[in-house]
Amino acid sequence: MSKFRKIRDWLEGFSELRNLLLILFMAAMFVLFRADRAMPEEEWVRVINTSRLYFNLPEDDPAFPVTARTVRAGEEVRILGIGKRTKDCGNAFWVETRDGLRGFIGQTAVDDSVYVFDAAKGSAIPAGTYAKAVSVEYGNYDNGEYTVVDQAGTRETVSGDKLVTLTGLKYRKYILLDPTAYMTKDEFEEKYMGKTLAEADKVSLPFKFIYTVSDRGTYSIRTNVYVMDKESRTVARADLRFENGIVTGYSLDGKSLRDANMAVLTVLPAAGAIISSRPLQWLIAKPMYETEYFKPERTFSGILGLLLAAVVGIMFVIWVANVGVVPLMVALALVRIPQIFYPLTNRLLFIFLMLVSLAGIYVWGVLMLFNNYFWWLVLPLSLIVFIVWLRKIDGRISERCPKCRRLNTIALEESKVVRQRYEWQEEREVNRILHRSTRKWKTWTRVTYYGGPTYDKDIKHHTETTTTAEYNMYKVKYRVDTHENIYRCRRPSCRYEYRRYPETYHRVDKKFTGTTVDTSTRYDVD
């Protein structure tokens, strides 16, 4: 085996390894950020500080007859998760009461032992300190300011986004996201209509807020399920309507997607089937929880911040562009195993791989539109990715032996001249420049703001060069050799071969025939 062939095979193997690593990387990212975590095991804790149960619902909406509820010291609640930490609001538990209500209460309602994980500059209580919360100002959920005392007796007011209770540390892997699920209108109605509150809670995503468990009267419960309705061209979150404890209807709470995305999705074939598939929906649906370690976020500014932003942006575009071609990457890797696609000829295999590429890119494009990426990013990106990988498919097929179906086994084995002929061609060469002139000018667009200044934009510089030259004319005789190149599979059990007949030109004679004068014009714009 020649050194060149070894290098080529090594590069081919590296390409397969690169694709494998890329697939593993994307799979790891999905598992890390999309893997859903079951709710915490049922564990009831006692409330030590009377606190309001917060529902975060429109209390003035008649569909949501929300009544303020207070959980009093001595009552028990089950912790379902911890509120996503933000600078404005981070000290909250997502809880369920003994009578089935769900909402948020402040962490210090069940635990006054806190860990200060961040501290303001000059703070008397530094980061990493364990302390006790003795009071909370203006609320125990929204914008909390906590008065804490450390073991040395130092008293300090600490913002709620800089501390967490010890119970919060215990539940830190249950940081609550805003989970999402998607269904078509028909699927949603089939799964939810006629269900009780307890049954509807188990259909897809558990209800975030349950403010009543009454089996009398009419009320609504907000879901995190987004319904695709092709008739009304909407994809929006659903609010279930209960009458006497049974789901009898629903309403779509505004719109969740851009108008252009909804317009595209409602005409795309199989969009509803794609979003109704659990494995496919998992690619864009947000899970219930994320992992959070209560540490301050470090920010970068200046050139370093711009560089990091650029790197993250490039990686994100690469990631988005390649998710849809993962099935094709796998198929291209499997081409190296001849037995898998052995029944397919090279032409049929090319068509098959192209269809796999189209299907993967189409499905991922639909999912990106559901995930509210701009349509003008999704459609061109999908087309570019398809063109790029189409060339990769063509390159892979060209390396495959049509007979034994193995890659990189065909090489040039023999080359010989089988025919010769002679051709005369007329050619010319510049003898001298007789005249050359250049003309330059500019063009622009003048813009005048209403009541403001006038300026020029789109300024272009034009150059026109005219050259008159004297040429020496020649008649040149060429010998044209026709080669027979024999390509053969290196495998002894195959020995498939085919022939190519390229031509090479060799100058054998040149005769001067006179001179001529010609004028040419070159035009440049910058």
TAWOWO-V456813 format. One record per residue. N is the residue number from 1. RES is the residue in one letter. SS is DSSP state (H for helix, E for strand, - for the rest). OMEGA is omega in whole degrees, -180 to 180 (none if undefined). D_CENTER is the distance of its C-alpha to the mean C-alpha in Angstrom with 1 decimal. Layout:
{{N | RES | SS | OMEGA | D_CENTER} {N | RES | SS | OMEGA | D_CENTER}}
This chain:
{{1 | M | - | -178 | 42.8} {2 | S | - | 179 | 42.5} {3 | K | H | -180 | 40.6} {4 | F | H | -179 | 38.3} {5 | R | H | 178 | 37.4} {6 | K | H | 179 | 36.7} {7 | I | H | 180 | 34.3} {8 | R | H | 179 | 32.6} {9 | D | H | 178 | 32.3} {10 | W | H | 179 | 31.0} {11 | L | H | 178 | 28.3} {12 | E | H | 177 | 27.4} {13 | G | H | 177 | 27.2} {14 | F | H | 178 | 25.1} {15 | S | H | 178 | 22.6} {16 | E | H | 179 | 22.5} {17 | L | H | 179 | 22.2} {18 | R | H | 179 | 19.3} {19 | N | H | 179 | 17.4} {20 | L | H | 179 | 18.5} {21 | L | H | 178 | 17.5} {22 | L | H | 178 | 13.9} {23 | I | H | 180 | 13.8} {24 | L | H | 179 | 15.5} {25 | F | H | -179 | 13.2} {26 | M | H | 178 | 10.0} {27 | A | H | 179 | 12.5} {28 | A | H | 179 | 13.8} {29 | M | H | 179 | 10.7} {30 | F | H | -180 | 10.4} {31 | V | H | -177 | 14.1} {32 | L | H | -173 | 14.3} {33 | F | H | -177 | 12.1} {34 | R | H | -176 | 12.4} {35 | A | - | -180 | 16.0} {36 | D | - | -179 | 18.4} {37 | R | - | 179 | 21.7} {38 | A | - | 178 | 25.0} {39 | M | - | 177 | 27.0} {40 | P | - | 177 | 29.6} {41 | E | - | -175 | 32.8} {42 | E | - | -180 | 35.4} {43 | E | - | -176 | 37.2} {44 | W | E | 179 | 39.2} {45 | V | E | -176 | 40.0} {46 | R | E | 178 | 42.8} {47 | V | - | -179 | 42.4} {48 | I | - | 178 | 44.5} {49 | N | - | 179 | 44.0} {50 | T | - | -174 | 44.1} {51 | S | E | 176 | 40.8} {52 | R | E | 174 | 39.4} {53 | L | E | -170 | 36.8} {54 | Y | E | -175 | 34.1} {55 | F | - | 180 | 32.3} {56 | N | - | 179 | 30.2} {57 | L | - | 180 | 31.2} {58 | P | - | -173 | 33.0} {59 | E | - | 180 | 36.5} {60 | D | - | 178 | 38.1} {61 | D | - | -178 | 36.4} {62 | P | - | 178 | 39.1} {63 | A | - | -179 | 36.5} {64 | F | - | -178 | 35.7} {65 | P | - | -174 | 39.3} {66 | V | - | 175 | 38.1} {67 | T | - | -180 | 41.0} {68 | A | - | -179 | 40.7} {69 | R | E | 179 | 41.1} {70 | T | E | 173 | 42.4} {71 | V | E | -172 | 42.2} {72 | R | - | 177 | 45.3} {73 | A | - | -178 | 46.3} {74 | G | - | 175 | 47.2} {75 | E | - | 179 | 44.8} {76 | E | E | 175 | 42.1} {77 | V | E | 175 | 38.4} {78 | R | E | -179 | 35.7} {79 | I | E | -180 | 32.7} {80 | L | E | -179 | 29.4} {81 | G | E | -180 | 27.1} {82 | I | E | -177 | 26.9} {83 | G | - | 180 | 25.5} {84 | K | - | -174 | 22.4} {85 | R | - | 175 | 24.0} {86 | T | - | -180 | 24.0} {87 | K | - | -177 | 26.5} {88 | D | - | -174 | 28.3} {89 | C | - | -179 | 28.2} {90 | G | - | -173 | 27.6} {91 | N | - | -177 | 30.8} {92 | A | E | 172 | 30.6} {93 | F | E | 170 | 30.8} {94 | W | E | -170 | 29.5} {95 | V | E | 174 | 32.7} {96 | E | E | -180 | 34.6} {97 | T | E | -180 | 38.4} {98 | R | - | -180 | 41.1} {99 | D | - | 170 | 41.5} {100 | G | - | 177 | 37.8} {101 | L | - | 178 | 36.5} {102 | R | E | 177 | 33.0} {103 | G | E | -178 | 32.0} {104 | F | E | 169 | 31.8} {105 | I | E | 178 | 34.6} {106 | G | E | -179 | 34.9} {107 | Q | H | -177 | 34.7} {108 | T | H | 174 | 38.3} {109 | A | H | -180 | 39.5} {110 | V | - | -176 | 39.5} {111 | D | - | 179 | 39.7} {112 | D | - | 174 | 41.3} {113 | S | E | -173 | 40.6} {114 | V | E | 174 | 37.7} {115 | Y | E | 179 | 35.9} {116 | V | E | -176 | 35.4} {117 | F | - | 177 | 32.3} {118 | D | - | -178 | 32.2} {119 | A | - | 177 | 35.1} {120 | A | - | -180 | 36.0} {121 | K | - | 180 | 37.9} {122 | G | - | -178 | 41.5} {123 | S | - | 180 | 41.0} {124 | A | - | 177 | 44.0} {125 | I | - | -175 | 41.8} {126 | P | - | 176 | 39.3} {127 | A | - | -180 | 35.9} {128 | G | - | -177 | 36.3} {129 | T | E | 172 | 39.3} {130 | Y | E | -175 | 40.1} {131 | A | E | 179 | 42.0} {132 | K | E | 178 | 43.2} {133 | A | E | -178 | 42.1} {134 | V | E | 177 | 45.4} {135 | S | E | 178 | 44.2} {136 | V | E | -178 | 41.3} {137 | E | E | -178 | 41.6} {138 | Y | - | 171 | 40.5} {139 | G | - | 178 | 38.6} {140 | N | - | 177 | 37.1} {141 | Y | - | -178 | 33.6} {142 | D | - | 171 | 32.8} {143 | N | - | -176 | 33.1} {144 | G | - | 170 | 35.4} {145 | E | E | -172 | 37.8} {146 | Y | E | 171 | 39.4} {147 | T | E | -176 | 42.8} {148 | V | E | 178 | 42.7} {149 | V | E | 179 | 45.5} {150 | D | E | -175 | 45.1} {151 | Q | - | 179 | 47.6} {152 | A | - | 180 | 49.8} {153 | G | - | 179 | 50.2} {154 | T | - | -178 | 48.1} {155 | R | E | -177 | 46.8} {156 | E | E | 173 | 43.7} {157 | T | E | -175 | 41.4} {158 | V | E | 178 | 37.8} {159 | S | E | -177 | 34.8} {160 | G | H | -180 | 33.0} {161 | D | H | -179 | 29.7} {162 | K | H | 179 | 31.5} {163 | L | E | 178 | 33.0} {164 | V | E | 178 | 32.4} {165 | T | E | 178 | 35.1} {166 | L | H | 174 | 35.9} {167 | T | H | 177 | 34.9} {168 | G | H | 176 | 31.5} {169 | L | H | 180 | 31.2} {170 | K | H | -176 | 32.0} {171 | Y | - | -172 | 29.2} {172 | R | H | 177 | 26.5} {173 | K | H | 178 | 24.2} {174 | Y | H | 175 | 24.3} {175 | I | E | -172 | 22.5} {176 | L | E | 172 | 21.7} {177 | L | - | 172 | 18.4} {178 | D | - | -171 | 18.3} {179 | P | - | 180 | 17.4} {180 | T | - | 171 | 16.4} {181 | A | E | -176 | 17.4} {182 | Y | E | 176 | 17.6} {183 | M | E | 169 | 20.7} {184 | T | E | -179 | 22.6} {185 | K | H | -178 | 25.8} {186 | D | H | -179 | 28.1} {187 | E | H | -179 | 26.3} {188 | F | H | -179 | 26.4} {189 | E | H | -180 | 30.0} {190 | E | H | -174 | 31.0} {191 | K | H | -172 | 29.6} {192 | Y | H | -174 | 30.7} {193 | M | - | 178 | 33.8} {194 | G | - | -178 | 37.0} {195 | K | - | 172 | 35.6} {196 | T | E | 180 | 37.1} {197 | L | H | -180 | 35.3} {198 | A | H | 180 | 35.1} {199 | E | H | 180 | 33.9} {200 | A | H | 180 | 31.2} {201 | D | H | -176 | 30.0} {202 | K | - | -176 | 29.3} {203 | V | - | -176 | 27.6} {204 | S | - | 178 | 23.9} {205 | L | - | 177 | 23.2} {206 | P | - | -180 | 26.3} {207 | F | - | 180 | 27.5} {208 | K | - | -179 | 26.7} {209 | F | - | 171 | 30.0} {210 | I | E | -174 | 33.2} {211 | Y | - | 175 | 36.1} {212 | T | - | 176 | 38.6} {213 | V | - | -178 | 39.6} {214 | S | - | 175 | 42.5} {215 | D | - | 177 | 43.3} {216 | R | - | 176 | 45.2} {217 | G | - | -178 | 44.2} {218 | T | E | 178 | 41.1} {219 | Y | E | 180 | 37.9} {220 | S | E | 173 | 34.1} {221 | I | E | -179 | 31.4} {222 | R | E | 177 | 27.8} {223 | T | E | 172 | 25.1} {224 | N | E | 178 | 21.3} {225 | V | E | -180 | 21.0} {226 | Y | E | -172 | 19.6} {227 | V | E | 176 | 21.7} {228 | M | E | 180 | 21.1} {229 | D | E | -178 | 24.4} {230 | K | - | -177 | 24.8} {231 | E | - | -180 | 28.3} {232 | S | - | 179 | 27.5} {233 | R | - | 179 | 24.1} {234 | T | E | 168 | 22.6} {235 | V | E | -171 | 19.8} {236 | A | E | -180 | 21.2} {237 | R | E | -175 | 22.1} {238 | A | E | 170 | 25.4} {239 | D | E | -179 | 28.5} {240 | L | E | 176 | 31.0} {241 | R | E | 180 | 34.6} {242 | F | E | 172 | 37.2} {243 | E | E | -178 | 40.9} {244 | N | - | 174 | 43.2} {245 | G | - | -177 | 40.5} {246 | I | E | 177 | 38.9} {247 | V | E | 180 | 35.8} {248 | T | E | -180 | 37.3} {249 | G | E | 180 | 34.5} {250 | Y | E | 174 | 31.4} {251 | S | E | 179 | 30.1} {252 | L | E | -172 | 26.6} {253 | D | E | 178 | 26.0} {254 | G | - | -180 | 25.0} {255 | K | - | 180 | 21.7} {256 | S | - | -178 | 18.2} {257 | L | - | 174 | 16.4} {258 | R | - | -178 | 17.3} {259 | D | H | -178 | 20.3} {260 | A | H | 179 | 18.8} {261 | N | H | -180 | 15.9} {262 | M | H | 179 | 18.6} {263 | A | H | 179 | 20.9} {264 | V | H | -176 | 18.5} {265 | L | H | -176 | 17.6} {266 | T | - | 177 | 21.2} {267 | V | - | 180 | 22.3} {268 | L | - | 179 | 19.8} {269 | P | - | 173 | 21.5} {270 | A | - | 179 | 20.6} {271 | A | H | 179 | 17.9} {272 | G | H | 179 | 20.1} {273 | A | H | 180 | 20.5} {274 | I | H | -176 | 16.8} {275 | I | H | 179 | 16.2} {276 | S | H | -180 | 19.4} {277 | S | - | -178 | 18.6} {278 | R | H | -180 | 18.2} {279 | P | H | 179 | 16.3} {280 | L | H | 180 | 13.7} {281 | Q | H | -179 | 13.7} {282 | W | - | -178 | 13.1} {283 | L | - | -178 | 9.5} {284 | I | - | -179 | 8.9} {285 | A | - | 179 | 12.4} {286 | K | - | 179 | 13.2} {287 | P | - | -178 | 16.0} {288 | M | - | -173 | 19.4} {289 | Y | E | 169 | 19.6} {290 | E | E | 178 | 18.1} {291 | T | - | -179 | 20.1} {292 | E | - | 173 | 21.8} {293 | Y | - | -168 | 24.5} {294 | F | - | 179 | 26.7} {295 | K | - | 178 | 26.6} {296 | P | - | 179 | 26.4} {297 | E | - | 179 | 23.3} {298 | R | - | -180 | 24.3} {299 | T | - | 180 | 23.3} {300 | F | - | -180 | 23.7} {301 | S | - | 178 | 25.2} {302 | G | H | -177 | 26.6} {303 | I | H | -180 | 25.7} {304 | L | H | 178 | 24.1} {305 | G | H | 179 | 21.8} {306 | L | H | 179 | 20.8} {307 | L | H | 179 | 20.3} {308 | L | H | 178 | 18.1} {309 | A | H | 179 | 16.0} {310 | A | H | -180 | 15.8} {311 | V | H | 179 | 15.0} {312 | V | H | 179 | 12.1} {313 | G | H | 179 | 10.8} {314 | I | H | 179 | 11.4} {315 | M | H | 180 | 9.8} {316 | F | H | 180 | 6.5} {317 | V | H | 178 | 7.0} {318 | I | H | 180 | 8.4} {319 | W | H | -179 | 5.8} {320 | V | H | -176 | 3.4} {321 | A | H | -171 | 7.1} {322 | N | H | 180 | 8.5} {323 | V | H | -177 | 7.3} {324 | G | - | -178 | 9.5} {325 | V | - | 176 | 12.3} {326 | V | H | 177 | 12.9} {327 | P | H | 179 | 15.8} {328 | L | H | 177 | 17.2} {329 | M | H | 179 | 17.0} {330 | V | H | -180 | 19.0} {331 | A | H | 179 | 21.4} {332 | L | H | 177 | 22.0} {333 | A | H | -179 | 22.9} {334 | L | H | 177 | 25.2} {335 | V | - | 179 | 27.0} {336 | R | - | 177 | 28.7} {337 | I | - | -170 | 30.5} {338 | P | - | -175 | 32.9} {339 | Q | - | -174 | 34.0} {340 | I | - | -178 | 30.7} {341 | F | - | -175 | 30.7} {342 | Y | - | -178 | 34.4} {343 | P | - | -176 | 35.4} {344 | L | - | 172 | 33.1} {345 | T | - | -180 | 34.5} {346 | N | H | -180 | 32.5} {347 | R | H | 179 | 32.2} {348 | L | H | 179 | 31.1} {349 | L | H | 177 | 28.6} {350 | F | H | 180 | 27.1} {351 | I | H | -180 | 26.8} {352 | F | H | -179 | 25.4} {353 | L | H | 178 | 22.6} {354 | M | H | 178 | 21.9} {355 | L | H | 177 | 21.7} {356 | V | H | 178 | 19.4} {357 | S | H | -179 | 17.0} {358 | L | H | -178 | 17.4} {359 | A | H | -179 | 16.9} {360 | G | H | -179 | 13.7} {361 | I | H | -180 | 12.1} {362 | Y | H | -179 | 13.8} {363 | V | H | -180 | 12.8} {364 | W | H | 177 | 9.0} {365 | G | H | 177 | 9.8} {366 | V | H | -180 | 11.9} {367 | L | H | 177 | 9.6} {368 | M | H | 177 | 7.2} {369 | L | H | 176 | 10.7} {370 | F | H | 180 | 11.8} {371 | N | - | 173 | 9.1} {372 | N | - | 167 | 10.8} {373 | Y | - | -180 | 8.6} {374 | F | - | -179 | 11.6} {375 | W | H | -178 | 13.1} {376 | W | H | 169 | 14.4} {377 | L | H | -174 | 11.1} {378 | V | H | -173 | 9.9} {379 | L | H | 178 | 13.4} {380 | P | H | -180 | 14.3} {381 | L | H | 179 | 11.2} {382 | S | H | 180 | 11.8} {383 | L | H | 180 | 15.5} {384 | I | H | -180 | 15.2} {385 | V | H | 180 | 13.3} {386 | F | H | -180 | 16.0} {387 | I | H | -180 | 18.8} {388 | V | H | -177 | 17.9} {389 | W | H | 174 | 17.7} {390 | L | H | 176 | 20.8} {391 | R | H | 178 | 22.7} {392 | K | H | 177 | 21.7} {393 | I | H | 180 | 23.0} {394 | D | H | 178 | 26.2} {395 | G | H | -180 | 26.7} {396 | R | H | -179 | 26.5} {397 | I | H | -179 | 28.9} {398 | S | H | 180 | 31.3} {399 | E | - | -173 | 31.7} {400 | R | E | 177 | 32.7} {401 | C | - | -178 | 36.4} {402 | P | - | -175 | 37.2} {403 | K | - | -177 | 39.8} {404 | C | - | 174 | 38.8} {405 | R | - | 178 | 35.0} {406 | R | - | -178 | 34.5} {407 | L | E | 172 | 32.4} {408 | N | - | 177 | 34.1} {409 | T | - | -178 | 37.6} {410 | I | E | -180 | 38.9} {411 | A | E | 176 | 40.7} {412 | L | E | -177 | 43.4} {413 | E | E | -174 | 46.7} {414 | E | E | 177 | 49.3} {415 | S | E | -180 | 49.9} {416 | K | E | 178 | 53.2} {417 | V | E | -178 | 54.7} {418 | V | E | 179 | 56.0} {419 | R | E | 174 | 57.0} {420 | Q | E | 173 | 58.1} {421 | R | E | -178 | 58.9} {422 | Y | E | 179 | 59.7} {423 | E | E | 173 | 58.3} {424 | W | E | 178 | 59.6} {425 | Q | E | 176 | 57.2} {426 | E | E | 180 | 58.0} {427 | E | E | 178 | 56.3} {428 | R | E | 178 | 57.0} {429 | E | E | 179 | 56.7} {430 | V | E | 177 | 57.0} {431 | N | E | 178 | 60.6} {432 | R | E | 178 | 60.6} {433 | I | E | -180 | 59.0} {434 | L | E | -178 | 61.5} {435 | H | E | 176 | 59.6} {436 | R | E | 179 | 56.2} {437 | S | E | -178 | 55.2} {438 | T | E | 177 | 52.1} {439 | R | E | -178 | 51.1} {440 | K | E | 175 | 48.4} {441 | W | E | -179 | 47.2} {442 | K | E | 172 | 44.3} {443 | T | E | -180 | 42.6} {444 | W | E | 175 | 40.5} {445 | T | E | -179 | 39.5} {446 | R | E | -178 | 41.5} {447 | V | E | 178 | 39.8} {448 | T | E | 176 | 41.9} {449 | Y | - | 179 | 40.5} {450 | Y | - | 180 | 42.5} {451 | G | - | -177 | 45.1} {452 | G | - | -176 | 43.5} {453 | P | - | 176 | 43.7} {454 | T | E | 177 | 43.3} {455 | Y | E | -179 | 41.1} {456 | D | E | 177 | 40.2} {457 | K | E | -179 | 36.7} {458 | D | E | 179 | 35.4} {459 | I | E | 180 | 38.4} {460 | K | E | 179 | 38.8} {461 | H | E | -177 | 41.5} {462 | H | E | 177 | 43.2} {463 | T | E | 178 | 45.5} {464 | E | E | -177 | 47.8} {465 | T | E | 179 | 49.8} {466 | T | E | -176 | 52.8} {467 | T | E | 173 | 54.4} {468 | T | E | -175 | 57.7} {469 | A | E | 174 | 58.4} {470 | E | E | -177 | 61.0} {471 | Y | E | 169 | 59.8} {472 | N | E | -177 | 61.7} {473 | M | E | -178 | 61.4} {474 | Y | E | 166 | 61.5} {475 | K | E | -175 | 61.6} {476 | V | E | 179 | 59.6} {477 | K | E | 180 | 60.2} {478 | Y | E | 169 | 57.4} {479 | R | E | -178 | 57.6} {480 | V | E | 179 | 54.7} {481 | D | E | 175 | 54.1} {482 | T | E | -178 | 52.2} {483 | H | E | 170 | 50.7} {484 | E | E | 178 | 50.0} {485 | N | E | -178 | 47.1} {486 | I | E | 177 | 46.8} {487 | Y | E | -174 | 43.6} {488 | R | E | 175 | 43.9} {489 | C | E | -176 | 41.9} {490 | R | - | -179 | 42.9} {491 | R | - | -178 | 43.1} {492 | P | - | -178 | 46.8} {493 | S | - | -178 | 46.2} {494 | C | - | 179 | 44.3} {495 | R | - | 174 | 45.8} {496 | Y | - | 179 | 44.0} {497 | E | E | 174 | 44.8} {498 | Y | E | -174 | 44.4} {499 | R | E | 173 | 45.9} {500 | R | E | -176 | 44.8} {501 | Y | - | 177 | 47.4} {502 | P | - | 179 | 46.2} {503 | E | E | 175 | 48.8} {504 | T | E | -177 | 49.8} {505 | Y | E | 178 | 52.1} {506 | H | E | 179 | 54.9} {507 | R | E | -179 | 57.2} {508 | V | E | -179 | 60.8} {509 | D | E | -179 | 62.8} {510 | K | E | -177 | 62.5} {511 | K | E | 177 | 65.2} {512 | F | E | -177 | 65.6} {513 | T | E | 179 | 66.3} {514 | G | E | -180 | 66.6} {515 | T | E | 176 | 64.6} {516 | T | E | 179 | 62.8} {517 | V | E | -178 | 61.4} {518 | D | E | 179 | 58.0} {519 | T | E | 179 | 56.1} {520 | S | E | -179 | 52.2} {521 | T | E | 178 | 49.9} {522 | R | E | -175 | 46.5} {523 | Y | E | -179 | 44.2} {524 | D | E | 176 | 41.5} {525 | V | E | 174 | 39.2} {526 | D | - | none | 37.2}}
